[in-house]
Amino acid sequence: MTHYIEISTVRYEWAHRRKPRGYRLWYFRMPDGSTFCHAGTYAEARQAATALAQRRYQNTGAPIQLCA
Protein backbone atom coordinates (compact mmCIF):
# COMPACT_ATOMS: atom_id res chain seq x y z
CA MET A 1 0.00 0.00 0.00
CA THR A 2 1.41 3.38 -1.02
CA HIS A 3 0.92 6.39 1.22
CA TYR A 4 0.94 10.00 0.16
CA ILE A 5 4.34 11.59 0.75
CA GLU A 6 4.90 15.21 -0.22
CA ILE A 7 8.27 16.97 -0.26
CA SER A 8 7.91 20.73 -0.06
CA THR A 9 10.69 22.80 -1.66
CA VAL A 10 9.06 26.22 -1.12
CA ARG A 11 11.45 27.41 1.61
CA TYR A 12 14.49 26.18 -0.32
CA GLU A 13 13.38 27.93 -3.51
CA TRP A 14 12.65 31.14 -1.61
CA ALA A 15 16.09 31.15 0.06
CA HIS A 16 18.16 30.06 -2.96
CA ARG A 17 16.04 31.54 -5.78
CA ARG A 18 16.13 28.28 -7.74
CA LYS A 19 14.78 24.75 -7.67
CA PRO A 20 16.84 22.12 -5.84
CA ARG A 21 19.33 20.34 -8.06
CA GLY A 22 22.83 18.97 -8.16
CA TYR A 23 25.16 17.28 -5.71
CA ARG A 24 25.42 18.49 -2.11
CA LEU A 25 24.43 17.65 1.45
CA TRP A 26 20.63 17.80 1.56
CA TYR A 27 18.60 18.23 4.76
CA PHE A 28 14.95 17.27 5.12
CA ARG A 29 12.63 18.04 8.06
CA MET A 30 10.49 15.00 8.76
CA PRO A 31 6.89 15.17 10.10
CA ASP A 32 7.98 14.41 13.67
CA GLY A 33 10.49 17.31 13.65
CA SER A 34 13.60 15.19 13.19
CA THR A 35 16.13 16.05 10.49
CA PHE A 36 17.31 13.61 7.83
CA CYS A 37 20.44 14.39 5.80
CA HIS A 38 21.82 12.74 2.69
CA ALA A 39 24.92 13.51 0.62
CA GLY A 40 24.37 13.08 -3.10
CA THR A 41 22.25 14.44 -5.89
CA TYR A 42 18.84 15.90 -5.08
CA ALA A 43 17.14 13.00 -6.86
CA GLU A 44 19.02 10.46 -4.71
CA ALA A 45 18.36 12.41 -1.51
CA ARG A 46 14.66 12.78 -2.33
CA GLN A 47 14.41 9.04 -2.96
CA ALA A 48 16.18 8.23 0.34
CA ALA A 49 13.95 10.64 2.31
CA THR A 50 10.85 9.16 0.71
CA ALA A 51 11.97 5.60 1.53
CA LEU A 52 12.64 6.59 5.15
CA ALA A 53 9.24 8.26 5.44
CA GLN A 54 7.51 5.18 4.03
CA ARG A 55 9.20 2.99 6.66
CA ARG A 56 8.73 5.40 9.57
CA TYR A 57 5.24 6.74 8.92
CA GLN A 58 3.48 3.69 7.49
CA ASN A 59 -0.11 4.57 8.33
CA THR A 60 -0.18 8.30 7.62
CA GLY A 61 0.66 10.80 4.94
CA ALA A 62 4.07 12.33 5.52
CA PRO A 63 4.71 15.96 4.59
CA ILE A 64 8.49 16.46 4.35
CA GLN A 65 10.19 19.84 4.05
CA LEU A 66 13.49 20.42 2.23
CA CYS A 67 15.66 22.61 4.48
CA ALA A 68 18.98 23.07 2.69
PDB file of N, CA, C and O in Angstrom:
ATOM      1  N   MET A   1       0.834  -1.176   0.000  1.00  0.00           N
ATOM      2  CA  MET A   1       0.000   0.000   0.000  1.00  0.00           C
ATOM      3  C   MET A   1       0.885   1.249   0.000  1.00  0.00           C
ATOM      4  O   MET A   1       1.786   1.370   0.830  1.00  0.00           O
ATOM      5  N   THR A   2       0.637   2.157  -0.907  1.00  0.00           N
ATOM      6  CA  THR A   2       1.412   3.381  -1.015  1.00  0.00           C
ATOM      7  C   THR A   2       0.706   4.507  -0.278  1.00  0.00           C
ATOM      8  O   THR A   2      -0.505   4.685  -0.411  1.00  0.00           O
ATOM      9  N   HIS A   3       1.458   5.254   0.490  1.00  0.00           N
ATOM     10  CA  HIS A   3       0.916   6.387   1.222  1.00  0.00           C
ATOM     11  C   HIS A   3       1.395   7.671   0.563  1.00  0.00           C
ATOM     12  O   HIS A   3       2.427   7.701  -0.108  1.00  0.00           O
ATOM     13  N   TYR A   4       0.634   8.712   0.767  1.00  0.00           N
ATOM     14  CA  TYR A   4       0.940   9.996   0.160  1.00  0.00           C
ATOM     15  C   TYR A   4       2.108  10.650   0.888  1.00  0.00           C
ATOM     16  O   TYR A   4       2.020  10.911   2.088  1.00  0.00           O
ATOM     17  N   ILE A   5       3.182  10.913   0.186  1.00  0.00           N
ATOM     18  CA  ILE A   5       4.343  11.588   0.752  1.00  0.00           C
ATOM     19  C   ILE A   5       4.633  12.800  -0.119  1.00  0.00           C
ATOM     20  O   ILE A   5       4.823  12.680  -1.329  1.00  0.00           O
ATOM     21  N   GLU A   6       4.664  13.963   0.508  1.00  0.00           N
ATOM     22  CA  GLU A   6       4.901  15.212  -0.217  1.00  0.00           C
ATOM     23  C   GLU A   6       6.191  15.840   0.296  1.00  0.00           C
ATOM     24  O   GLU A   6       6.397  15.952   1.505  1.00  0.00           O
ATOM     25  N   ILE A   7       7.055  16.249  -0.627  1.00  0.00           N
ATOM     26  CA  ILE A   7       8.268  16.966  -0.257  1.00  0.00           C
ATOM     27  C   ILE A   7       8.101  18.404  -0.720  1.00  0.00           C
ATOM     28  O   ILE A   7       7.995  18.677  -1.916  1.00  0.00           O
ATOM     29  N   SER A   8       8.077  19.318   0.240  1.00  0.00           N
ATOM     30  CA  SER A   8       7.909  20.734  -0.059  1.00  0.00           C
ATOM     31  C   SER A   8       9.278  21.383  -0.264  1.00  0.00           C
ATOM     32  O   SER A   8      10.172  21.235   0.569  1.00  0.00           O
ATOM     33  N   THR A   9       9.434  22.101  -1.373  1.00  0.00           N
ATOM     34  CA  THR A   9      10.689  22.798  -1.660  1.00  0.00           C
ATOM     35  C   THR A   9      10.516  24.313  -1.606  1.00  0.00           C
ATOM     36  O   THR A   9      11.414  25.049  -2.015  1.00  0.00           O
ATOM     37  N   VAL A  10       9.382  24.786  -1.111  1.00  0.00           N
ATOM     38  CA  VAL A  10       9.062  26.219  -1.123  1.00  0.00           C
ATOM     39  C   VAL A  10      10.110  27.040  -0.383  1.00  0.00           C
ATOM     40  O   VAL A  10      10.598  28.038  -0.914  1.00  0.00           O
ATOM     41  N   ARG A  11      10.464  26.637   0.836  1.00  0.00           N
ATOM     42  CA  ARG A  11      11.450  27.412   1.607  1.00  0.00           C
ATOM     43  C   ARG A  11      12.817  27.403   0.924  1.00  0.00           C
ATOM     44  O   ARG A  11      13.503  28.425   0.892  1.00  0.00           O
ATOM     45  N   TYR A  12      13.211  26.259   0.380  1.00  0.00           N
ATOM     46  CA  TYR A  12      14.492  26.177  -0.320  1.00  0.00           C
ATOM     47  C   TYR A  12      14.502  27.118  -1.517  1.00  0.00           C
ATOM     48  O   TYR A  12      15.458  27.867  -1.713  1.00  0.00           O
ATOM     49  N   GLU A  13      13.445  27.081  -2.315  1.00  0.00           N
ATOM     50  CA  GLU A  13      13.376  27.929  -3.505  1.00  0.00           C
ATOM     51  C   GLU A  13      13.344  29.405  -3.137  1.00  0.00           C
ATOM     52  O   GLU A  13      13.912  30.231  -3.852  1.00  0.00           O
ATOM     53  N   TRP A  14      12.692  29.749  -2.038  1.00  0.00           N
ATOM     54  CA  TRP A  14      12.646  31.141  -1.609  1.00  0.00           C
ATOM     55  C   TRP A  14      14.039  31.610  -1.185  1.00  0.00           C
ATOM     56  O   TRP A  14      14.442  32.721  -1.529  1.00  0.00           O
ATOM     57  N   ALA A  15      14.775  30.785  -0.446  1.00  0.00           N
ATOM     58  CA  ALA A  15      16.092  31.152   0.065  1.00  0.00           C
ATOM     59  C   ALA A  15      17.169  31.161  -1.017  1.00  0.00           C
ATOM     60  O   ALA A  15      18.058  32.012  -0.997  1.00  0.00           O
ATOM     61  N   HIS A  16      17.094  30.219  -1.962  1.00  0.00           N
ATOM     62  CA  HIS A  16      18.160  30.060  -2.957  1.00  0.00           C
ATOM     63  C   HIS A  16      17.793  30.590  -4.338  1.00  0.00           C
ATOM     64  O   HIS A  16      18.640  30.647  -5.230  1.00  0.00           O
ATOM     65  N   ARG A  17      16.534  30.977  -4.515  1.00  0.00           N
ATOM     66  CA  ARG A  17      16.045  31.542  -5.778  1.00  0.00           C
ATOM     67  C   ARG A  17      16.163  30.583  -6.962  1.00  0.00           C
ATOM     68  O   ARG A  17      16.291  31.012  -8.109  1.00  0.00           O
ATOM     69  N   ARG A  18      16.118  29.283  -6.673  1.00  0.00           N
ATOM     70  CA  ARG A  18      16.129  28.275  -7.739  1.00  0.00           C
ATOM     71  C   ARG A  18      15.605  26.961  -7.186  1.00  0.00           C
ATOM     72  O   ARG A  18      15.532  26.768  -5.973  1.00  0.00           O
ATOM     73  N   LYS A  19      15.248  26.076  -8.073  1.00  0.00           N
ATOM     74  CA  LYS A  19      14.777  24.754  -7.669  1.00  0.00           C
ATOM     75  C   LYS A  19      15.969  23.917  -7.201  1.00  0.00           C
ATOM     76  O   LYS A  19      17.093  24.140  -7.650  1.00  0.00           O
ATOM     77  N   PRO A  20      15.735  22.965  -6.308  1.00  0.00           N
ATOM     78  CA  PRO A  20      16.837  22.124  -5.841  1.00  0.00           C
ATOM     79  C   PRO A  20      17.379  21.249  -6.966  1.00  0.00           C
ATOM     80  O   PRO A  20      16.620  20.664  -7.738  1.00  0.00           O
ATOM     81  N   ARG A  21      18.692  21.172  -7.042  1.00  0.00           N
ATOM     82  CA  ARG A  21      19.331  20.340  -8.064  1.00  0.00           C
ATOM     83  C   ARG A  21      20.791  20.148  -7.686  1.00  0.00           C
ATOM     84  O   ARG A  21      21.333  20.865  -6.845  1.00  0.00           O
ATOM     85  N   GLY A  22      21.405  19.177  -8.317  1.00  0.00           N
ATOM     86  CA  GLY A  22      22.831  18.972  -8.163  1.00  0.00           C
ATOM     87  C   GLY A  22      23.240  18.135  -6.964  1.00  0.00           C
ATOM     88  O   GLY A  22      22.411  17.558  -6.260  1.00  0.00           O
ATOM     89  N   TYR A  23      24.550  18.093  -6.758  1.00  0.00           N
ATOM     90  CA  TYR A  23      25.162  17.285  -5.706  1.00  0.00           C
ATOM     91  C   TYR A  23      25.505  18.177  -4.522  1.00  0.00           C
ATOM     92  O   TYR A  23      26.142  19.217  -4.691  1.00  0.00           O
ATOM     93  N   ARG A  24      25.093  17.781  -3.338  1.00  0.00           N
ATOM     94  CA  ARG A  24      25.419  18.494  -2.105  1.00  0.00           C
ATOM     95  C   ARG A  24      24.919  17.688  -0.917  1.00  0.00           C
ATOM     96  O   ARG A  24      24.466  16.554  -1.078  1.00  0.00           O
ATOM     97  N   LEU A  25      24.999  18.260   0.258  1.00  0.00           N
ATOM     98  CA  LEU A  25      24.427  17.647   1.452  1.00  0.00           C
ATOM     99  C   LEU A  25      23.032  18.225   1.627  1.00  0.00           C
ATOM    100  O   LEU A  25      22.875  19.422   1.868  1.00  0.00           O
ATOM    101  N   TRP A  26      22.024  17.376   1.507  1.00  0.00           N
ATOM    102  CA  TRP A  26      20.626  17.800   1.562  1.00  0.00           C
ATOM    103  C   TRP A  26      20.041  17.478   2.927  1.00  0.00           C
ATOM    104  O   TRP A  26      20.293  16.407   3.480  1.00  0.00           O
ATOM    105  N   TYR A  27      19.258  18.408   3.472  1.00  0.00           N
ATOM    106  CA  TYR A  27      18.596  18.227   4.763  1.00  0.00           C
ATOM    107  C   TYR A  27      17.090  18.276   4.571  1.00  0.00           C
ATOM    108  O   TYR A  27      16.566  19.146   3.875  1.00  0.00           O
ATOM    109  N   PHE A  28      16.404  17.337   5.194  1.00  0.00           N
ATOM    110  CA  PHE A  28      14.946  17.268   5.125  1.00  0.00           C
ATOM    111  C   PHE A  28      14.379  17.267   6.539  1.00  0.00           C
ATOM    112  O   PHE A  28      14.884  16.552   7.405  1.00  0.00           O
ATOM    113  N   ARG A  29      13.345  18.050   6.782  1.00  0.00           N
ATOM    114  CA  ARG A  29      12.634  18.037   8.062  1.00  0.00           C
ATOM    115  C   ARG A  29      11.488  17.057   7.937  1.00  0.00           C
ATOM    116  O   ARG A  29      10.608  17.217   7.090  1.00  0.00           O
ATOM    117  N   MET A  30      11.503  16.041   8.786  1.00  0.00           N
ATOM    118  CA  MET A  30      10.486  14.997   8.758  1.00  0.00           C
ATOM    119  C   MET A  30       9.261  15.446   9.564  1.00  0.00           C
ATOM    120  O   MET A  30       9.350  16.410  10.324  1.00  0.00           O
ATOM    121  N   PRO A  31       8.124  14.766   9.411  1.00  0.00           N
ATOM    122  CA  PRO A  31       6.887  15.174  10.095  1.00  0.00           C
ATOM    123  C   PRO A  31       6.992  15.224  11.622  1.00  0.00           C
ATOM    124  O   PRO A  31       6.284  16.005  12.259  1.00  0.00           O
ATOM    125  N   ASP A  32       7.855  14.411  12.212  1.00  0.00           N
ATOM    126  CA  ASP A  32       7.982  14.413  13.673  1.00  0.00           C
ATOM    127  C   ASP A  32       8.981  15.453  14.175  1.00  0.00           C
ATOM    128  O   ASP A  32       9.242  15.526  15.376  1.00  0.00           O
ATOM    129  N   GLY A  33       9.547  16.266  13.263  1.00  0.00           N
ATOM    130  CA  GLY A  33      10.486  17.312  13.652  1.00  0.00           C
ATOM    131  C   GLY A  33      11.945  16.906  13.558  1.00  0.00           C
ATOM    132  O   GLY A  33      12.827  17.754  13.693  1.00  0.00           O
ATOM    133  N   SER A  34      12.218  15.636  13.331  1.00  0.00           N
ATOM    134  CA  SER A  34      13.602  15.190  13.194  1.00  0.00           C
ATOM    135  C   SER A  34      14.150  15.622  11.835  1.00  0.00           C
ATOM    136  O   SER A  34      13.393  15.924  10.913  1.00  0.00           O
ATOM    137  N   THR A  35      15.471  15.646  11.729  1.00  0.00           N
ATOM    138  CA  THR A  35      16.131  16.048  10.491  1.00  0.00           C
ATOM    139  C   THR A  35      16.823  14.843   9.878  1.00  0.00           C
ATOM    140  O   THR A  35      17.493  14.078  10.572  1.00  0.00           O
ATOM    141  N   PHE A  36      16.657  14.683   8.586  1.00  0.00           N
ATOM    142  CA  PHE A  36      17.306  13.612   7.828  1.00  0.00           C
ATOM    143  C   PHE A  36      18.251  14.276   6.842  1.00  0.00           C
ATOM    144  O   PHE A  36      17.854  15.207   6.140  1.00  0.00           O
ATOM    145  N   CYS A  37      19.502  13.815   6.775  1.00  0.00           N
ATOM    146  CA  CYS A  37      20.437  14.386   5.803  1.00  0.00           C
ATOM    147  C   CYS A  37      20.975  13.277   4.903  1.00  0.00           C
ATOM    148  O   CYS A  37      21.079  12.114   5.294  1.00  0.00           O
ATOM    149  N   HIS A  38      21.312  13.686   3.682  1.00  0.00           N
ATOM    150  CA  HIS A  38      21.816  12.735   2.692  1.00  0.00           C
ATOM    151  C   HIS A  38      22.766  13.477   1.758  1.00  0.00           C
ATOM    152  O   HIS A  38      22.415  14.527   1.220  1.00  0.00           O
ATOM    153  N   ALA A  39      23.963  12.937   1.563  1.00  0.00           N
ATOM    154  CA  ALA A  39      24.922  13.508   0.623  1.00  0.00           C
ATOM    155  C   ALA A  39      24.738  12.822  -0.723  1.00  0.00           C
ATOM    156  O   ALA A  39      24.756  11.594  -0.810  1.00  0.00           O
ATOM    157  N   GLY A  40      24.563  13.613  -1.760  1.00  0.00           N
ATOM    158  CA  GLY A  40      24.370  13.078  -3.099  1.00  0.00           C
ATOM    159  C   GLY A  40      23.572  14.044  -3.936  1.00  0.00           C
ATOM    160  O   GLY A  40      23.414  15.209  -3.569  1.00  0.00           O
ATOM    161  N   THR A  41      23.073  13.576  -5.045  1.00  0.00           N
ATOM    162  CA  THR A  41      22.248  14.436  -5.889  1.00  0.00           C
ATOM    163  C   THR A  41      20.888  14.622  -5.225  1.00  0.00           C
ATOM    164  O   THR A  41      20.503  13.850  -4.347  1.00  0.00           O
ATOM    165  N   TYR A  42      20.167  15.656  -5.655  1.00  0.00           N
ATOM    166  CA  TYR A  42      18.845  15.903  -5.082  1.00  0.00           C
ATOM    167  C   TYR A  42      17.916  14.719  -5.340  1.00  0.00           C
ATOM    168  O   TYR A  42      17.135  14.338  -4.469  1.00  0.00           O
ATOM    169  N   ALA A  43      18.001  14.142  -6.526  1.00  0.00           N
ATOM    170  CA  ALA A  43      17.138  12.999  -6.856  1.00  0.00           C
ATOM    171  C   ALA A  43      17.407  11.825  -5.916  1.00  0.00           C
ATOM    172  O   ALA A  43      16.467  11.181  -5.450  1.00  0.00           O
ATOM    173  N   GLU A  44      18.677  11.542  -5.633  1.00  0.00           N
ATOM    174  CA  GLU A  44      19.024  10.455  -4.711  1.00  0.00           C
ATOM    175  C   GLU A  44      18.552  10.769  -3.294  1.00  0.00           C
ATOM    176  O   GLU A  44      18.016   9.900  -2.606  1.00  0.00           O
ATOM    177  N   ALA A  45      18.752  12.003  -2.864  1.00  0.00           N
ATOM    178  CA  ALA A  45      18.356  12.409  -1.513  1.00  0.00           C
ATOM    179  C   ALA A  45      16.840  12.359  -1.350  1.00  0.00           C
ATOM    180  O   ALA A  45      16.334  11.910  -0.322  1.00  0.00           O
ATOM    181  N   ARG A  46      16.125  12.819  -2.362  1.00  0.00           N
ATOM    182  CA  ARG A  46      14.656  12.785  -2.330  1.00  0.00           C
ATOM    183  C   ARG A  46      14.167  11.341  -2.229  1.00  0.00           C
ATOM    184  O   ARG A  46      13.238  11.046  -1.477  1.00  0.00           O
ATOM    185  N   GLN A  47      14.792  10.449  -2.986  1.00  0.00           N
ATOM    186  CA  GLN A  47      14.414   9.037  -2.957  1.00  0.00           C
ATOM    187  C   GLN A  47      14.701   8.422  -1.584  1.00  0.00           C
ATOM    188  O   GLN A  47      13.894   7.645  -1.075  1.00  0.00           O
ATOM    189  N   ALA A  48      15.841   8.762  -0.985  1.00  0.00           N
ATOM    190  CA  ALA A  48      16.185   8.233   0.336  1.00  0.00           C
ATOM    191  C   ALA A  48      15.235   8.767   1.408  1.00  0.00           C
ATOM    192  O   ALA A  48      14.824   8.018   2.295  1.00  0.00           O
ATOM    193  N   ALA A  49      14.884  10.049   1.337  1.00  0.00           N
ATOM    194  CA  ALA A  49      13.954  10.636   2.309  1.00  0.00           C
ATOM    195  C   ALA A  49      12.568  10.021   2.173  1.00  0.00           C
ATOM    196  O   ALA A  49      11.895   9.769   3.172  1.00  0.00           O
ATOM    197  N   THR A  50      12.149   9.782   0.954  1.00  0.00           N
ATOM    198  CA  THR A  50      10.846   9.158   0.713  1.00  0.00           C
ATOM    199  C   THR A  50      10.822   7.730   1.254  1.00  0.00           C
ATOM    200  O   THR A  50       9.839   7.316   1.868  1.00  0.00           O
ATOM    201  N   ALA A  51      11.893   6.981   1.030  1.00  0.00           N
ATOM    202  CA  ALA A  51      11.969   5.602   1.534  1.00  0.00           C
ATOM    203  C   ALA A  51      11.935   5.578   3.062  1.00  0.00           C
ATOM    204  O   ALA A  51      11.269   4.732   3.658  1.00  0.00           O
ATOM    205  N   LEU A  52      12.656   6.510   3.694  1.00  0.00           N
ATOM    206  CA  LEU A  52      12.643   6.587   5.153  1.00  0.00           C
ATOM    207  C   LEU A  52      11.244   6.925   5.663  1.00  0.00           C
ATOM    208  O   LEU A  52      10.773   6.324   6.629  1.00  0.00           O
ATOM    209  N   ALA A  53      10.591   7.870   5.027  1.00  0.00           N
ATOM    210  CA  ALA A  53       9.238   8.262   5.444  1.00  0.00           C
ATOM    211  C   ALA A  53       8.259   7.100   5.285  1.00  0.00           C
ATOM    212  O   ALA A  53       7.380   6.915   6.127  1.00  0.00           O
ATOM    213  N   GLN A  54       8.401   6.325   4.227  1.00  0.00           N
ATOM    214  CA  GLN A  54       7.510   5.178   4.032  1.00  0.00           C
ATOM    215  C   GLN A  54       7.701   4.140   5.134  1.00  0.00           C
ATOM    216  O   GLN A  54       6.733   3.524   5.579  1.00  0.00           O
ATOM    217  N   ARG A  55       8.939   3.943   5.575  1.00  0.00           N
ATOM    218  CA  ARG A  55       9.198   2.989   6.658  1.00  0.00           C
ATOM    219  C   ARG A  55       8.726   3.538   8.005  1.00  0.00           C
ATOM    220  O   ARG A  55       8.115   2.815   8.791  1.00  0.00           O
ATOM    221  N   ARG A  56       9.007   4.804   8.267  1.00  0.00           N
ATOM    222  CA  ARG A  56       8.732   5.399   9.573  1.00  0.00           C
ATOM    223  C   ARG A  56       7.266   5.743   9.804  1.00  0.00           C
ATOM    224  O   ARG A  56       6.746   5.555  10.904  1.00  0.00           O
ATOM    225  N   TYR A  57       6.612   6.238   8.784  1.00  0.00           N
ATOM    226  CA  TYR A  57       5.240   6.741   8.917  1.00  0.00           C
ATOM    227  C   TYR A  57       4.313   5.911   8.038  1.00  0.00           C
ATOM    228  O   TYR A  57       3.722   6.429   7.091  1.00  0.00           O
ATOM    229  N   GLN A  58       4.186   4.636   8.349  1.00  0.00           N
ATOM    230  CA  GLN A  58       3.483   3.689   7.491  1.00  0.00           C
ATOM    231  C   GLN A  58       1.997   3.964   7.345  1.00  0.00           C
ATOM    232  O   GLN A  58       1.442   3.726   6.272  1.00  0.00           O
ATOM    233  N   ASN A  59       1.340   4.450   8.366  1.00  0.00           N
ATOM    234  CA  ASN A  59      -0.112   4.568   8.328  1.00  0.00           C
ATOM    235  C   ASN A  59      -0.620   5.981   8.083  1.00  0.00           C
ATOM    236  O   ASN A  59      -1.827   6.216   8.140  1.00  0.00           O
ATOM    237  N   THR A  60       0.265   6.918   7.813  1.00  0.00           N
ATOM    238  CA  THR A  60      -0.176   8.301   7.621  1.00  0.00           C
ATOM    239  C   THR A  60       0.513   8.917   6.417  1.00  0.00           C
ATOM    240  O   THR A  60       1.519   8.400   5.932  1.00  0.00           O
ATOM    241  N   GLY A  61      -0.026  10.009   5.946  1.00  0.00           N
ATOM    242  CA  GLY A  61       0.664  10.802   4.936  1.00  0.00           C
ATOM    243  C   GLY A  61       1.831  11.495   5.620  1.00  0.00           C
ATOM    244  O   GLY A  61       1.763  11.783   6.815  1.00  0.00           O
ATOM    245  N   ALA A  62       2.874  11.760   4.902  1.00  0.00           N
ATOM    246  CA  ALA A  62       4.066  12.325   5.517  1.00  0.00           C
ATOM    247  C   ALA A  62       4.534  13.564   4.758  1.00  0.00           C
ATOM    248  O   ALA A  62       5.212  13.437   3.739  1.00  0.00           O
ATOM    249  N   PRO A  63       4.184  14.763   5.237  1.00  0.00           N
ATOM    250  CA  PRO A  63       4.715  15.963   4.592  1.00  0.00           C
ATOM    251  C   PRO A  63       6.165  16.184   5.028  1.00  0.00           C
ATOM    252  O   PRO A  63       6.448  16.273   6.222  1.00  0.00           O
ATOM    253  N   ILE A  64       7.068  16.272   4.076  1.00  0.00           N
ATOM    254  CA  ILE A  64       8.491  16.459   4.348  1.00  0.00           C
ATOM    255  C   ILE A  64       8.894  17.812   3.781  1.00  0.00           C
ATOM    256  O   ILE A  64       8.426  18.211   2.715  1.00  0.00           O
ATOM    257  N   GLN A  65       9.770  18.522   4.504  1.00  0.00           N
ATOM    258  CA  GLN A  65      10.191  19.839   4.048  1.00  0.00           C
ATOM    259  C   GLN A  65      11.687  19.822   3.760  1.00  0.00           C
ATOM    260  O   GLN A  65      12.476  19.386   4.598  1.00  0.00           O
ATOM    261  N   LEU A  66      12.079  20.293   2.584  1.00  0.00           N
ATOM    262  CA  LEU A  66      13.490  20.419   2.234  1.00  0.00           C
ATOM    263  C   LEU A  66      14.036  21.649   2.930  1.00  0.00           C
ATOM    264  O   LEU A  66      13.499  22.744   2.763  1.00  0.00           O
ATOM    265  N   CYS A  67      15.105  21.485   3.714  1.00  0.00           N
ATOM    266  CA  CYS A  67      15.660  22.608   4.482  1.00  0.00           C
ATOM    267  C   CYS A  67      16.845  23.255   3.790  1.00  0.00           C
ATOM    268  O   CYS A  67      16.900  24.482   3.696  1.00  0.00           O
ATOM    269  N   ALA A  68      17.789  22.473   3.306  1.00  0.00           N
ATOM    270  CA  ALA A  68      18.978  23.070   2.689  1.00  0.00           C
ATOM    271  C   ALA A  68      19.524  22.152   1.627  1.00  0.00           C
ATOM    272  O   ALA A  68      20.526  22.474   0.989  1.00  0.00           O
TER     273      ALA A  68
END
